Amino acid sequence: MFPKYLPTLDAKAGGNWPLSRRAPASTPQLHETPAVWGLKDKWGCGRIVGECFMNVSYSREQRREALKVYRRTGSVTKTILLLGYPGRWTLHKWIREAGKPVSKPKRAQRLTHYPFKTKLSAVEMFNKGARPGQIASQLGLRSPMSVYSWVERYRQEGEWGLMSRKERGQAAKLPTVKSLEASLPDDPQELKRLAAKLIVEKAVMDQELELIKKDVSVLPGALTNRHKAQVVDALRGTYPLGMLLDVVGLSSSSFYYQLHAMARRDKYCQLRKDIAAIAAESFYTYGYRRNWCVLRARGIRVSEKVVRKIISEDKILVRYPRRKRRYSSYNGEIAPAPENLVKRNFHANAPGKLWLTDITEFITAESKLYLSAIIDCFDGKVVGWATGRHPSNEIVMASMNMALEEPISDNLLIIHSDRGSHYRGGDFAAFLRCHHITQSMSKKGCSPDNAACEGFFGRMKNEMYYGYKWKSTNELETAITRYIHFYNNHRIKLTLGGITIKQYRNHYQPVV
């Protein structure tokens, strides 16, 4: 790296000087020579390389002397020429160091360990929207960047991630009798206050359990102010009122307000009885809208919201379970099907103009039961029905004979059905021709073409069949007859303006 002909130093003779100048006699044994810093122009190494190569060291006296000469001459070059040492870089370094105050040696800072509560507080403050800088200044943290690390660990591991190894060990220890006794206060008065509070808390819990048993609407751990007031009022004769209010978390003003509210007479007392009676009469199939229609028909004027509120408060449940399976009477194309004349227009402007018919299946513990029903599209009345143990032609013809007892329009009646085998036979077609009834049929496998009749079956099963256990077919037959009578005479239909089928048909005036 360096040329072999670098000049060597002779401590006694002063070495070879390229500038034809001998070193002074006071020059130390190891010092820089111009021969080394003279290499800068030729090899570009500079004084640093030369010094590192020669491994020159200087005493304190030499430093002081060099700085003294520099202050007198004011020139780095003159100082080096007069003294013969050091290099430019070294002298500049001494000059810089001489102008700086003496600093104490830095000691490595130990890592700061924060307790678990501090970390948890920082995370909670961050989640509430505080900035890391604000959190650090408020909690006395050395760096706000720690907050980001704690938040990330809390997101991944929860509170366990904020604990140190020692804190995790302490948290994992199971409590013992000694640790529990050690946590109790030593002051006898404090122990008495703690015991009194525990006694009151136990009494409140027992009273809450009694309240939950009596009222199913009470949710454990989510008591309303009224329920809390009931608990406190039941225990206020045994325990101090202030302690009871503190335990349940209720202010005294709220407590007395609830007492006053409970003492007031319920202005909807009679209305509650009326709504409960209407629900029982409808086999618990009416919601708040139909209940409101019945009340209005009886001359009771009240808001729908009030009816809905009372139904909710009194837990009047509407029966609306789902069906398990459906019955199909389709048995293939055994005869040419009539044309679909209805085309899903299930409306008629007079009774006896458009009928819909179908068969549905019921299941009891004893056997199956089938219902054949005929619906008048004028008002939805069930004009004919029959039940049987089998989906036979007998129940179809029985329902037709019952329906023909109703007045019909001459030569204008249309009866619509699906493509079940009962409506494709010759006996049924001959019966219709005999009574001058026009037959219409749905498309194959298209239940919406007979949706109005299917809708009646679904509504009927939801309101009186699903959710009950039927032991015998006789019991179910009686229930079906009772329901159809209720449906035709007493059930409110919103599509008819909130009145019954019977009332709607009585108001009908035929066009002459």
C-alpha positions in Angstrom: 0.0 0.0 0.0 2.8 2.4 0.9 6.0 2.7 -1.1 9.1 1.0 0.1 11.2 4.2 0.0 9.3 6.0 2.7 11.9 7.9 4.7 12.8 6.3 8.1 13.2 8.2 11.3 16.3 8.4 13.3 15.6 9.5 16.8 19.1 10.9 17.3 19.8 12.4 13.9 16.3 13.6 13.4 15.7 11.5 10.2 15.7 12.5 6.6 13.7 15.7 5.9 12.5 16.3 2.3 12.3 20.1 3.1 16.1 20.1 4.0 15.4 20.9 7.6 16.6 19.0 10.6 14.4 18.2 13.5 15.0 20.0 16.7 16.9 18.2 19.4 13.9 18.3 21.7 11.8 16.3 19.3 10.6 13.1 21.0 11.6 9.7 19.8 8.2 9.0 18.1 6.8 12.0 16.4 5.4 12.9 13.0 7.7 14.1 10.3 7.0 16.1 7.2 8.0 13.0 5.2 4.7 11.4 6.2 2.3 14.3 5.6 4.2 15.1 2.4 2.7 12.0 0.9 -0.7 13.7 0.6 -0.1 15.2 -2.8 1.4 12.1 -4.3 -0.8 9.3 -3.0 -3.8 11.2 -1.6 -3.6 9.5 1.7 -3.5 12.6 3.8 -2.2 12.9 7.4 -4.6 10.4 8.8 -3.2 7.5 6.9 0.3 8.5 7.7 -0.4 8.8 11.4 -2.2 5.4 11.5 0.7 3.9 9.6 3.3 5.3 12.0 1.2 4.8 15.1 2.4 8.1 16.6 1.3 9.2 20.1 1.8 12.5 21.8 2.2 13.5 25.4 0.1 16.2 27.2 3.1 18.5 27.2 3.4 18.2 23.4 -0.3 19.1 23.1 0.0 22.1 25.3 3.1 23.3 23.4 1.4 22.9 20.0 -1.7 24.8 21.1 0.5 27.5 22.7 2.4 28.0 19.4 -0.8 27.9 17.4 -2.3 30.7 19.6 0.8 32.8 19.2 1.1 32.3 15.4 -2.5 31.8 14.5 -1.5 29.5 11.7 -1.6 25.7 11.6 1.1 25.5 8.9 3.5 27.7 10.8 2.9 25.7 14.0 3.7 22.4 12.2 6.8 23.9 10.6 8.1 25.3 13.8 7.5 22.2 16.0 7.8 19.5 13.3 4.6 17.9 14.7 1.7 17.0 14.6 -0.2 16.5 11.3 -2.8 19.0 10.1 -5.8 16.7 11.0 -4.5 16.0 14.5 -3.8 19.7 15.2 -7.2 20.7 14.0 -8.6 18.0 16.3 -6.7 19.4 19.3 -7.9 22.9 18.5 -11.5 21.7 18.4 -11.2 19.8 21.6 -9.6 22.7 23.4 -12.6 24.9 22.7 -15.2 22.4 24.1 -16.1 22.0 27.8 -14.9 18.9 29.5 -17.9 16.5 29.5 -18.4 13.6 31.9 -18.3 10.1 30.5 -21.7 8.9 29.5 -23.1 5.9 31.3 -25.4 3.4 29.6 -29.0 4.0 30.6 -30.8 1.1 32.1 -34.1 0.1 30.5 -37.2 1.4 32.4 -39.7 -1.3 33.4 -43.3 0.0 33.9 -45.8 -1.8 36.0 -48.8 -3.5 34.5 -51.3 -0.9 35.7 -49.3 1.9 34.0 -49.3 0.0 30.7 -53.0 -0.8 30.9 -53.8 2.8 31.7 -51.8 3.9 28.6 -53.7 1.4 26.4 -57.1 2.6 27.7 -56.2 6.2 27.2 -55.0 5.4 23.6 -58.2 3.6 22.8 -60.2 6.6 24.0 -58.4 8.8 21.5 -55.5 10.3 23.5 -52.2 10.8 21.6 -49.1 8.9 22.6 -47.3 12.2 23.4 -50.0 13.2 25.8 -50.1 9.8 27.4 -46.3 9.8 27.9 -46.3 13.2 29.6 -49.3 12.4 31.8 -48.0 9.0 32.9 -44.3 10.0 33.0 -43.1 7.7 30.2 -39.6 8.2 28.8 -40.8 7.6 25.2 -44.2 7.8 23.6 -43.2 5.0 21.2 -43.8 2.5 24.1 -47.5 3.2 23.8 -47.7 1.8 20.3 -45.9 -1.4 21.4 -48.2 -1.9 24.3 -51.3 -1.3 22.2 -50.2 -3.9 19.7 -49.4 -6.5 22.4 -52.7 -5.8 24.0 -54.5 -6.4 20.7 -52.7 -9.7 20.2 -52.6 -11.2 23.7 -54.9 -9.0 25.9 -53.9 -8.0 29.4 -51.5 -11.0 29.6 -49.3 -9.4 26.9 -48.8 -6.3 29.1 -47.5 -8.3 32.1 -43.8 -9.0 32.8 -42.7 -12.5 33.6 -42.8 -11.8 37.3 -46.3 -10.3 37.0 -47.5 -13.2 35.0 -46.3 -15.6 37.7 -48.0 -13.6 40.4 -51.2 -13.6 38.4 -51.1 -17.3 37.7 -50.9 -18.2 41.4 -54.1 -19.5 42.9 -55.4 -17.6 45.9 -55.0 -19.3 49.3 -56.5 -18.8 52.7 -53.4 -17.0 53.9 -53.3 -14.7 50.9 -57.0 -13.8 51.5 -56.4 -13.2 55.1 -53.4 -11.0 54.3 -55.4 -8.9 52.0 -57.9 -8.0 54.7 -57.4 -4.7 56.6 -56.0 -4.8 60.1 -58.3 -2.1 61.4 -61.3 -3.7 63.3 -63.6 -0.8 62.3 -62.7 -1.3 58.6 -63.4 -5.0 59.0 -66.8 -4.3 60.4 -67.6 -2.0 57.6 -66.5 -4.6 55.1 -68.6 -7.3 56.7 -71.7 -5.1 56.8 -71.3 -4.3 53.1 -71.0 -8.0 52.3 -74.1 -8.8 54.3 -76.1 -6.2 52.4 -74.8 -7.4 49.0 -75.8 -10.9 49.8 -79.3 -9.8 50.8 -79.7 -7.8 47.6 -78.6 -10.8 45.5 -81.2 -13.0 47.3 -83.9 -10.5 46.7 -83.0 -10.1 43.0 -83.2 -13.9 42.6 -86.7 -13.8 44.1 -87.7 -11.0 41.7 -86.4 -13.0 38.7 -88.4 -16.0 39.7 -91.6 -14.0 39.9 -91.1 -11.9 36.8 -89.6 -13.7 33.7 -89.0 -10.3 32.0 -86.3 -9.4 34.6 -82.9 -10.1 33.1 -80.0 -11.0 35.6 -77.4 -8.3 35.7 -79.6 -5.8 33.7 -82.2 -4.6 36.2 -84.1 -1.5 35.4 -84.5 1.3 37.9 -88.0 0.1 38.7 -86.7 -3.4 39.5 -83.9 -1.9 41.6 -86.4 0.2 43.5 -88.5 -2.9 44.2 -85.5 -4.7 45.6 -84.5 -1.7 47.8 -88.1 -1.2 49.0 -88.3 -4.8 50.1 -85.1 -4.6 52.1 -85.2 -1.0 53.5 -86.9 -2.2 56.7 -84.0 -4.5 57.5 -80.9 -2.7 56.2 -79.8 1.0 55.9 -81.3 2.7 52.9 -78.0 4.4 51.9 -76.1 1.1 51.8 -78.8 -0.5 49.7 -78.8 2.3 47.2 -75.0 2.1 46.9 -75.1 -1.6 46.3 -77.7 -1.6 43.6 -76.3 1.6 42.0 -79.4 3.8 42.3 -79.6 7.4 43.4 -82.1 8.4 46.1 -84.0 10.7 43.7 -84.5 7.8 41.2 -85.6 5.5 44.1 -88.3 7.9 45.3 -89.4 8.6 41.8 -89.9 4.9 41.1 -91.8 4.5 44.3 -94.1 7.3 43.3 -94.6 5.9 39.8 -95.4 2.4 41.1 -97.9 3.9 43.5 -99.8 5.6 40.7 -102.8 3.7 39.3 -102.2 2.0 35.9 -104.4 4.0 33.4 -104.3 1.0 31.0 -105.5 -1.5 33.5 -108.8 -2.2 31.7 -107.2 -2.0 28.3 -104.7 -4.8 29.3 -107.7 -7.0 30.2 -109.4 -6.3 26.9 -106.2 -7.1 24.9 -105.7 -10.3 26.8 -109.3 -11.3 26.1 -108.9 -10.6 22.4 -105.7 -12.6 22.2 -107.4 -15.6 23.8 -110.4 -15.3 21.5 -108.1 -15.3 18.5 -106.2 -18.3 19.7 -103.2 -16.0 20.2 -102.9 -15.4 16.5 -103.5 -11.6 16.5 -100.6 -9.1 16.5 -100.9 -5.6 17.6 -102.5 -4.4 14.3 -105.5 -6.8 14.5 -105.8 -6.2 18.2 -106.0 -2.5 17.5 -108.7 -3.1 14.8 -110.8 -5.1 17.2 -110.5 -2.4 19.9 -111.5 0.2 17.4 -114.5 -1.9 16.3 -115.6 -2.1 20.0 -115.4 1.7 20.3 -112.1 1.8 22.2 -109.9 4.6 20.7 -106.3 4.1 21.5 -103.0 4.4 19.6 -101.4 1.4 17.9 -98.2 2.1 19.8 -100.0 1.8 23.1 -101.4 -1.6 22.0 -97.9 -2.7 20.9 -96.5 -1.5 24.2 -99.0 -3.4 26.3 -98.6 -6.6 24.2 -94.8 -6.4 24.8 -95.1 -5.6 28.5 -97.6 -8.3 29.2 -95.7 -10.9 27.1 -98.7 -11.8 24.9 -96.9 -14.0 22.4 -98.3 -14.6 18.9 -98.1 -18.2 17.7 -96.3 -18.3 14.5 -94.2 -21.5 14.1 -93.0 -22.9 10.8 -94.2 -26.0 9.0 -92.1 -29.0 8.9 -93.1 -30.5 5.5 -95.7 -30.1 2.8 -98.1 -32.5 1.1 -98.4 -32.9 -2.7 -101.4 -34.4 -4.5 -99.8 -34.4 -7.9 -100.0 -37.8 -9.6 -98.8 -37.2 -13.1 -100.6 -36.1 -16.3 -103.5 -38.6 -16.3 -105.8 -36.4 -18.5 -105.7 -33.2 -20.5 -105.4 -30.2 -18.2 -107.9 -27.3 -18.5 -106.6 -23.8 -19.3 -105.4 -21.5 -16.5 -108.2 -18.8 -16.6 -107.3 -17.1 -13.3 -103.6 -16.2 -14.1 -103.0 -15.3 -10.5 -105.7 -12.7 -10.4 -107.4 -13.8 -7.2 -110.0 -11.0 -7.0 -113.8 -11.1 -7.5 -116.3 -8.3 -7.5 -119.1 -10.5 -6.2 -119.6 -13.7 -4.1 -119.8 -17.0 -6.0 -117.7 -15.9 -9.1 -114.3 -17.4 -8.3 -113.4 -20.3 -6.0 -110.1 -21.8 -5.2 -109.7 -25.3 -3.9 -106.8 -27.6 -2.7 -106.0 -30.3 -0.2 -103.6 -30.1 2.7 -102.2 -32.6 5.1 -102.1 -32.6 9.0 -100.2 -35.1 11.1 -101.3 -36.3 14.6 -99.9 -38.9 17.0 -102.7 -41.3 15.8 -102.7 -40.9 12.0 -102.7 -38.3 9.2 -105.6 -36.1 8.5 -106.4 -34.3 5.2 -108.5 -31.2 4.6 -110.2 -30.2 1.4 -111.2 -26.5 1.4 -112.8 -24.1 -1.1 -112.1 -20.4 -0.8 -114.3 -17.6 -2.3 -112.0 -14.9 -3.7 -114.6 -12.2 -3.1 -113.7 -12.0 0.7 -111.6 -15.1 1.5 -114.5 -17.0 3.1 -114.2 -20.8 3.4 -117.4 -21.8 1.7 -116.8 -25.5 1.8 -114.6 -27.9 3.6 -114.3 -31.6 4.5 -111.8 -33.8 6.4 -110.7 -37.4 6.0 -108.1 -39.9 6.9 -107.0 -40.2 3.2 -106.8 -37.7 0.4 -109.6 -39.3 -1.5 -112.3 -38.1 -4.0 -114.9 -38.3 -1.2 -113.6 -35.3 0.7 -113.3 -33.3 -2.5 -116.9 -34.0 -3.4 -118.1 -33.4 0.1 -116.4 -29.9 0.2 -118.0 -29.1 -3.2 -121.5 -30.1 -2.0 -121.1 -27.9 1.0 -119.8 -25.0 -1.1 -122.8 -25.2 -3.4 -125.1 -24.4 -0.5 -123.8 -20.8 -1.0 -125.4 -18.6 -3.6 -123.4 -18.6 -6.9 -123.5 -16.6 -10.1 -125.4 -18.4 -12.9 -123.0 -19.8 -15.5 -120.2 -17.5 -14.3 -118.5 -19.5 -11.5 -114.9 -20.5 -12.0 -113.2 -23.0 -9.7 -109.4 -23.1 -9.8 -107.1 -25.8 -8.5 -103.7 -27.3 -8.9 -103.0 -30.4 -11.0 -103.8 -32.9 -8.3 -105.1 -36.2 -9.3 -108.4 -35.5 -7.5 -109.3 -32.7 -9.9 -108.2 -34.6 -13.1 -110.7 -37.5 -12.8 -113.8 -37.9 -14.8 -116.2 -37.8 -11.8 -115.0 -34.3 -10.7 -115.2 -33.0 -14.3 -118.7 -34.4 -14.8 -119.8 -32.9 -11.5 -118.6 -29.4 -12.6 -120.4 -29.8 -16.0 -123.6 -30.8 -14.3 -123.6 -27.6 -12.2 -122.3 -25.4 -15.0 -119.0 -24.6 -13.3 -116.0 -23.7 -15.4 -112.7 -25.5 -14.4 -109.3 -23.8 -14.3 -105.9 -25.3 -13.4 -102.4 -24.1 -12.5 -99.3 -25.0 -14.4 -97.5 -28.1 -13.4 -95.4 -27.6 -10.2 -96.3 -23.9 -10.0 -97.8 -23.3 -6.5 -98.0 -19.4 -7.0 -100.8 -20.0 -9.5 -102.9 -21.1 -6.5 -101.3 -18.8 -4.0 -104.5 -17.5 -2.3 -105.6 -21.0 -1.3 -102.0 -22.0 -0.3 -101.9 -18.9 1.8 -105.0 -19.8 3.7 -103.6 -23.2 4.6 -100.3 -21.7 5.7 -102.1 -19.1 7.8 -104.4 -21.7 9.4 -101.5 -24.0 10.3 -99.5 -21.2 11.8 -102.3 -20.0 14.0 -103.9 -23.3 15.2 -101.8 -26.3 14.2 -98.0 -25.8 14.5 -96.7 -25.7 18.1 -99.4 -28.0 19.5 -99.3 -31.7 20.2 -102.3 -33.4 18.6 -103.0 -36.8 20.2 -105.9 -37.9 18.0 -107.5 -37.0 14.7 -110.9 -36.4 16.3 -109.3 -33.6 18.5 -107.7 -32.1 15.4 -111.0 -32.3 13.4 -112.8 -30.4 16.2 -110.1 -27.8 16.3 -110.2 -27.3 12.5 -114.0 -26.8 12.5 -113.7 -24.4 15.4 -111.0 -22.4 13.6 -112.8 -22.2 10.3 -115.9 -20.9 12.1 -113.7 -18.3 13.9 -112.1 -17.5 10.5 -115.3 -16.9 8.7 -117.1 -15.0 11.5 -114.7 -13.4 14.0 -111.2 -13.1 12.6 -110.1 -9.6 11.6 -108.8 -9.2 8.0 -106.7 -6.1 7.3 -107.3 -6.5 3.6 -111.0 -6.0 4.2 -110.4 -2.8 6.1 -110.0 -4.2 9.6 -113.4 -6.0 9.7 -114.4 -9.6 9.7 -115.5 -11.7 6.6 -119.0 -11.9 7.9 -119.3 -8.1 8.4 -117.8 -7.5 4.9 -120.3 -9.9 3.2 -123.2 -8.4 5.2 -122.3 -4.9 3.9 -122.2 -6.1 0.3 -124.9 -4.7 -2.0 -125.3 -6.7 -5.2 -125.4 -4.6 -8.4 -128.8 -4.9 -10.1 
